[in-house]
Each structure stands twice: as C-alpha cells, then as structure tokens.
Amino acid sequence: MNAIKRRQFLSQISLAAVGAAITGKVSAAQNAPAWPTYNLKNRPTMRIRTELKLVYNRYKTEVEMWRSLGKF
C-alpha cells in the first residue's frame, strides 16, 4: 500500500471511529460501506484490512458448531 492510499485508509478509519462515537453509525465515514446494527440473525461485521468491507456471518461455521454443542 503506497503512502497516499495508506493516508486515505487511515483517514477513513478515523472518520468511521468519530462517526461511531458521535452518531452510533460507522457508515458516517466517506466511502465506507453501510454497516447495519449488529444482530444475531446475520451478524454484520466490518472487516478492516487494507479497505473496509462488510461481512455477514463471518464465523458462521464456528457459531453453528458451538450451537450444536449447546454452548451458544
């Protein structure tokens, strides 16, 4: 990741954090994907790597395993 993209990404992360603190919604950051309120049905999670990406049911297999064991 070059310096310009890194600064843009860090700015996006900062705006997301500030937006979450002020409004309760991370999606306030420019170019951030809409991030719905967390729920147990589809577990929307924001993956932060070199970009922000919304992922649903990130640990679906693991959750199903724990449920089958009666632990979750």
C-alpha positions, -999 to 999 in steps of 0.1 A, spaced: 0 0 0 15 33 -10 17 64 12 -13 81 -4 -36 51 -1 -24 45 34 -33 81 44 -67 78 27 -74 45 45 -63 58 79 -85 89 73 -114 66 65 -108 46 97 -106 78 118 -138 92 103 -155 59 110 -144 59 146 -155 95 151 -188 89 133 -195 59 155 -187 79 186 -210 108 176 -238 91 158 -235 54 167 -231 46 130 -197 38 114 -211 45 79 -206 82 85 -171 78 70 -168 87 34 -168 57 11 -174 33 40 -199 5 33 -232 8 51 -229 -11 83 -262 -22 98 -267 -25 135 -254 -58 148 -279 -86 152 -278 -123 159 -295 -132 126 -268 -123 101 -241 -107 124 -229 -78 102 -192 -73 109 -168 -47 95 -135 -63 83 -107 -38 84 -77 -47 63 -64 -25 35 -101 -15 30 -133 -16 49 -155 -45 39 -189 -56 54 -190 -93 61 -221 -112 72 -219 -143 94 -181 -142 95 -178 -171 119 -210 -190 108 -194 -225 109 -179 -219 143 -212 -205 157 -231 -235 143 -206 -258 159 -210 -242 193 -248 -242 190 -247 -279 182 -228 -285 214 -254 -264 234 -228 -238 243 -241 -209 224 
